[in-house]
Amino acid sequence: MRRPSGDRTMSVEYLLVTFNDDRDVLADGDRVGVTNHTILLPADEYNITLSGDGYAPPSQTVVLAGTSIMRPKVVTFS
C-alpha cells in the first residue's frame, strides 16, 4: 500500500557512545541510554553528553541519519 506523500514515517537511527566506564548517555539533556550499548533514536541532530564528569570532550554534536544496526553512528569520549 502506498502512503500519501504528506505521511512521513519516523526514521529510527542507531547511536553507539563509547567510554571506558558505564555512564548514562544524554541527548539534549535527556537520558537516552548507557555507554557501550546501541541506542535507538529518531533521526535528528543531538548534543551528546555523559553523566558525571571526568570525560572529554565536554559534549559532541551529532547528526543521526543513514545508520543501521550494523553501522551505528559511533561517538567516542575519553
Rosetta silent file (secondary structure, phi, psi, omega in degrees, C-alpha in Angstrom):
SEQUENCE: MRRPSGDRTMSVEYLLVTFNDDRDVLADGDRVGVTNHTILLPADEYNITLSGDGYAPPSQTVVLAGTSIMRPKVVTFS
SCORE:     score description
SCORE:     0.000 S_00000001
   1 L     0.000  131.833  178.558    0.000    0.000    0.000 S_00000001
   2 L   -84.633  138.266  177.410    1.331    3.418   -0.937 S_00000001
   3 L   -91.159  147.365  174.214    1.282    6.169    1.642 S_00000001
   4 L   -59.462  147.702 -174.949    0.194    9.668    0.769 S_00000001
   5 L   -59.884  -25.212 -179.935    3.194   11.921    0.144 S_00000001
   6 L   -81.886   -8.519 -177.384    2.400   14.024    3.231 S_00000001
   7 L   -94.453  102.171 -179.192    2.513   10.976    5.563 S_00000001
   8 L  -101.369  134.290  174.950    6.093   10.612    6.790 S_00000001
   9 L   -90.916  149.165 -179.241    7.164    7.736    8.979 S_00000001
  10 L   -75.389  129.916  178.768    9.713    8.389   11.704 S_00000001
  11 L   -84.831  130.441  176.537   13.162    7.076   10.853 S_00000001
  12 E   -95.084  130.046  179.638   14.889    5.113   13.616 S_00000001
  13 E  -118.246  164.352 -173.469   18.638    5.645   13.833 S_00000001
  14 E  -121.023  129.704 -178.575   21.378    3.885   15.793 S_00000001
  15 E  -126.195  134.853  175.055   23.919    5.546   18.088 S_00000001
  16 E  -125.173  112.648  179.084   26.828    3.912   19.919 S_00000001
  17 E  -102.634  120.500 -177.587   28.561    6.090   22.517 S_00000001
  18 E  -104.707  141.771  176.748   31.834    4.615   23.730 S_00000001
  19 L  -160.006  154.962 -175.265   33.594    5.346   27.013 S_00000001
  20 L   -72.509  -14.252  175.867   35.814    3.243   29.277 S_00000001
  21 L  -122.721  162.105  172.964   33.154    3.182   32.068 S_00000001
  22 L   -76.626  125.082  177.371   29.398    2.740   32.058 S_00000001
  23 L  -137.982  154.602  170.670   27.759    6.155   32.081 S_00000001
  24 E   -68.997  139.931  175.219   24.315    7.468   31.246 S_00000001
  25 E  -100.172  130.241  179.870   24.174    8.972   27.764 S_00000001
  26 E  -113.448  130.279  174.036   22.299   12.264   27.481 S_00000001
  27 E  -113.408  115.702 -176.173   20.903   13.597   24.200 S_00000001
  28 L    53.626   35.267  176.340   19.968   17.274   24.508 S_00000001
  29 L    88.773   -6.491  179.835   19.963   16.783   28.295 S_00000001
  30 E  -103.184  134.914  177.881   17.629   13.763   28.340 S_00000001
  31 E   -66.840  125.518 -178.366   18.846   10.296   29.374 S_00000001
  32 E  -122.211   -9.474 -179.467   18.567    8.017   26.339 S_00000001
  33 E   168.986 -159.619 -175.713   20.753    5.045   27.238 S_00000001
  34 E  -128.303  146.875  177.821   24.089    3.811   28.539 S_00000001
  35 L   -57.539  152.288  175.461   27.583    3.951   27.062 S_00000001
  36 L    68.364   16.502  174.358   28.881    0.960   25.097 S_00000001
  37 L  -132.508  142.692  179.706   25.344   -0.168   24.132 S_00000001
  38 E   -68.896  133.145 -177.960   23.491    0.664   20.912 S_00000001
  39 E  -114.920  134.828  176.628   20.826    3.334   21.416 S_00000001
  40 E   -99.332  128.175 -179.867   17.824    3.842   19.118 S_00000001
  41 E  -140.792  154.998  172.931   16.773    7.439   18.477 S_00000001
  42 E   -65.084  149.911  175.957   14.708    9.296   15.876 S_00000001
  43 L   -58.757  129.686 -179.607   16.713   10.855   13.042 S_00000001
  44 E   177.264 -177.754  173.118   17.761   14.351   14.136 S_00000001
  45 E  -103.711  135.798 -175.572   20.686   16.436   15.390 S_00000001
  46 E  -133.955  149.358  169.629   21.643   15.926   19.035 S_00000001
  47 E   -99.051  112.123 -174.904   24.055   17.361   21.603 S_00000001
  48 E   -98.855  129.159  174.705   25.528   14.264   23.288 S_00000001
  49 E  -135.876  172.670  176.862   26.961   14.364   26.823 S_00000001
  50 E  -117.842  158.479  173.900   27.605   11.846   29.585 S_00000001
  51 L   -72.379  156.373  178.353   26.526   11.782   33.215 S_00000001
  52 L    77.428 -162.549  178.769   29.130   12.742   35.776 S_00000001
  53 L  -136.096 -175.714  178.004   32.424   14.418   34.977 S_00000001
  54 L    85.158   29.035  175.973   35.964   13.457   34.042 S_00000001
  55 L  -133.871  160.204  179.152   35.454   12.870   30.315 S_00000001
  56 L  -140.475  149.306   -8.373   36.414   14.766   27.161 S_00000001
  57 L   -68.768  171.332 -177.614   35.251   16.464   25.085 S_00000001
  58 L   -65.912  -27.288  176.767   32.512   18.029   27.249 S_00000001
  59 L  -161.477  162.047  175.805   29.910   17.416   24.520 S_00000001
  60 E  -139.128  133.673  175.763   29.595   16.355   20.890 S_00000001
  61 E   -94.175  127.249 -179.367   27.013   17.417   18.332 S_00000001
  62 E  -129.621  148.421  173.145   25.961   14.584   16.034 S_00000001
  63 E  -108.040  119.561  179.242   23.536   14.242   13.154 S_00000001
  64 E   -95.550  112.291  177.610   21.809   10.868   13.150 S_00000001
  65 L  -163.920  141.060  175.176   20.855    9.827    9.632 S_00000001
  66 L    71.764   24.300  178.791   21.587    6.858    7.414 S_00000001
  67 L   -92.881  170.773  172.962   22.656    4.497   10.197 S_00000001
  68 L  -146.253  169.992  179.271   21.856    0.822   10.645 S_00000001
  69 L   -60.625  -31.997  179.427   22.156   -1.714   13.432 S_00000001
  70 L   -84.356  -19.207 -178.796   25.372   -2.945   11.790 S_00000001
  71 L  -134.550   68.322  178.874   26.693    0.603   11.169 S_00000001
  72 L   -71.349  162.312  170.875   25.649    2.856   14.064 S_00000001
  73 E   -74.510  121.956 -177.870   26.923    6.396   14.430 S_00000001
  74 E  -100.981  127.041  177.207   29.870    5.994   16.834 S_00000001
  75 E  -121.409  126.130 -175.370   30.675    8.801   19.271 S_00000001
  76 E  -114.631  130.377  171.744   33.764    8.383   21.452 S_00000001
  77 L  -114.248  150.655  178.827   34.531   10.078   24.746 S_00000001
  78 L  -127.805    0.000    0.000   37.802    9.638   26.632 S_00000001
